[in-house]
């Protein structure tokens, strides 16, 4: 049986891209100065991709992300792109308009 492995060039995120953690990230023992299982980055914590690599056997993208407190290796499902400023502005304007219209508007 042949297993289709993902294309190693198919990384969802690129070097320099702003992202945020989709889940709490805990120390798996790879940071000796932090306690094992210590919370390192809470879900929603912002970071920046500083390196993109791939697991040698599975060809799964692995992202080195600088979260400010530590650089951590993350999988795609642990990250989400930071919305563009225009998207954030549009959402804020929509929320403001809804608030100004009042309840039931």
Buried (B, 14 or more C-beta within 10 A) or exposed (E): EEEEEEEBEEBBBEEEBBBBBBBEBBBEEEBEEBEEEEEBBEEEBBBBBEEBEBEEEEEBBBBBBBBEEBBBBBEBEBBBEBEEEEEEEEEEEEEEEEEEEEEEE
